[in-house]
Amino acid sequence: MIPDSTLTYLKSPALRPLWAAAHTRLTRNGRTARGRLTLTGLDADQREALSRLLNRVVGTTHTADLAHLDQQLRASAAGTGLLDVVEAVIGPIPDRRAEASAERERRASFREGANTAVLAAGLNGHEWVPEWLARVGRHGLTAVNQATTTLGLTIGAHARTWSRGELAQTVTGTAHGLDDDTPLTRLVLRGLALALTATPDIPATAPERRALWDAAGVAGDTIATTVLTCGLRPHNVPWLHERADLGAETHLTLREIRRLAPLHLPPQTIYVCENPRIIEAALDNGIDAPMVCTMGNPTTVTLALLDAITTSEGVQLAYHGDFDWPGLTIANRILTRYPAHPWQFTAPHYRAAVEQAASNRTPRQPLTGRPAASPWDPALAEAMTDLSISIHEEALIESLLPDLKA
């Protein structure tokens, strides 16, 4: 410890330029007294104080060797080196190199822990995950692990439908763990936004946030929204048989689906489309094939119905949607989550649709938004990138209906 009288002397205003410059150099040097620093514009008081300290004549400009100054201070009444003196006078000197090394270790540990959580949640291989991890790296690993678990239970390998309170209780131990104002909710919503809308922006309004939760299969209530279907004839629901026999569409609420599930169906293919015009056209043509419409990105009630349908052995889904980037994102969700295959949703079908639109002189609609992959047929995404034309599903009704009649 520096004696009080000596410390008072070292803290004199005339010596402060030396200690301030040394503080900057020691910070840059990793707290090591080496190299030289130059002081300029020294006034008379400063020159006199430095001359007494260094035991040599100092002019208006002076260059000090830090290693030599360190030795002088150790041999003086201070009894310690330059580092301790500067910290006593000016303040702590950060160890930038140690901090940088610790930060590298923290990031490596975070990446390892986050990647383990991603793997456990069944999210590995999803294109949006690296960007999400890059954006949430400043948060603690515990929060990121909980967010990853939540995403895995909604849009990952372990996805199912939930109420938000039930999901929060499962992940955090409290039904309020995913309330709107929690940091965990913001992490989850950013992941859902990237996965479902291809944007990292968290919805700004409460209705938009509820819609995003709903698209991920997390419901706020069980009766406000419905899923459009037709032609379903489960063994255990006679009134659905009746509506199918009448050629009528049916709107099911989440409450109804949960009450009826599982739906016991014979082995069959159930056609899943994105646009309600497909079901409307099928019914108008007297077609009673079993169908479900996602109405765009499938919401909680839609996912709940598909969950209930695909519990029956031998039931498969055939999916068709818009030939645009959101359409591919939706297809990825359906084809990954369920026993399903594409329905006229490959590169040859896309190219044929573009040619048909051109022959019909349909105004060209350019592709917009973030590109998505098509792992069931990589050539599809390549063709869409190449032609950069979007084809909406309702333009393809005539080519889809024959499959439904088979």
Number of C-alpha atoms within 10 A of each C-alpha: 10 15 10 10 10 13 16 11 14 21 16 12 11 18 19 17 15 17 20 16 14 24 24 15 20 22 18 15 15 16 19 16 21 16 13 14 15 12 14 11 11 17 12 13 12 21 20 18 18 22 14 12 16 15 10 10 11 18 18 12 12 16 12 15 13 19 15 15 18 19 15 19 19 14 12 12 13 21 16 17 18 25 20 18 24 23 15 16 18 14 12 13 18 16 16 14 14 11 12 11 12 12 12 12 12 14 14 12 13 20 16 12 16 19 19 14 21 24 16 17 23 19 22 18 10 13 14 20 18 12 12 19 20 10 14 17 15 11 14 10 18 13 17 23 21 19 28 30 23 26 25 22 24 23 24 24 17 16 19 18 24 21 18 21 18 18 22 21 15 15 19 17 11 13 16 16 21 24 14 14 10 11 15 23 19 18 23 23 24 20 29 25 22 19 22 20 19 19 16 17 13 18 17 8 9 10 10 12 16 16 18 22 23 25 24 28 25 25 26 16 14 16 13 11 17 20 22 19 23 28 25 24 20 18 12 14 15 11 11 19 17 14 16 22 14 13 19 17 20 17 11 17 22 23 16 15 22 15 10 15 16 17 23 19 20 13 12 13 17 23 24 25 24 24 19 17 16 23 28 14 16 22 19 12 12 12 20 21 22 19 23 28 24 22 16 16 22 22 23 29 31 28 25 22 26 21 20 18 23 21 17 17 12 12 18 19 24 19 24 25 28 23 24 25 23 22 20 22 20 24 28 19 16 24 17 16 18 17 14 20 19 19 17 17 21 19 19 13 15 22 17 11 21 21 12 14 18 12 9 9 9 11 8 13 13 11 18 12 11 11 17 21 18 19 14 15 13 12 15 22 22 16 16 22 15 9 13 17 21 20 23 16 21 17 16 17 14 12 12 18 17 11 12 16 12 7
